Amino acid sequence: MPHRYVTSKLKQFFIYRVLHVDDTPHRIALGVAIGVFIAWTPTVGLQMGLTVAVAALLRANKAVGVPFAWLTNPFTIAPIYGFNYWLGTKMLGHNYDLHQFKQFIRAAMSEGSLLERLHDLWNAMWAIFWPLWLGSVALGLLLGIISYFAVYYAVIRYRRFRHEHHPITTPAGNLPPAEDKPDQPQDTPAR
């Protein structure tokens, strides 16, 4: 039962918050691609702002990209960044060091003052910086490109389907008039 509920909510989200948006297919797809790309970069805490800024810079739809930047969150950060780090180490020809990655995750989830947390995060991040960023950017670009084309064609197909299967209505829900005729003068009795 929960699986159906989640699937239903995701479907509703995708239809009404992505496919149904009043913008060009290119701007919608670019907004999603930017959100997906930034979600895969190790910029937790800055991802929403970065998505909006990059979308504004590239004239993409800002609103559709932000929810996709939430793909990385406290529940998904370890598997996503872990794979990105592993990929980056393989691309650089280095050995994967799980201990360094665990230190990074502990620092990202640590408690304490903001300065203490930033200090711990910086120290842990520096040990895995290059492999993590390389893997993140490579995978983020790939997923961003795939999501751009998938969303672009989904928007086009969705609009074509709606055009073929739903009549065009006015905002009040009434069918538009068949033809516009000027009002005919009515005969009025003479006084």
Secondary structure by P-SEA (a helix, b strand, c coil): caaaaaaaaaaaaaaaccccccccaaaaaaaaaaaaaaaacccccaaaaaaaaaaaaaccccccccccccccccccaaaaaaaaaaaaaaaacccccaaaaaaaaaaaaccccaaaaaaaaaaaaaaccaaaaaaaaaaaaaaaaaaaaaaaaaaaaaaaaaaaccccccccccccccccccccccccccc
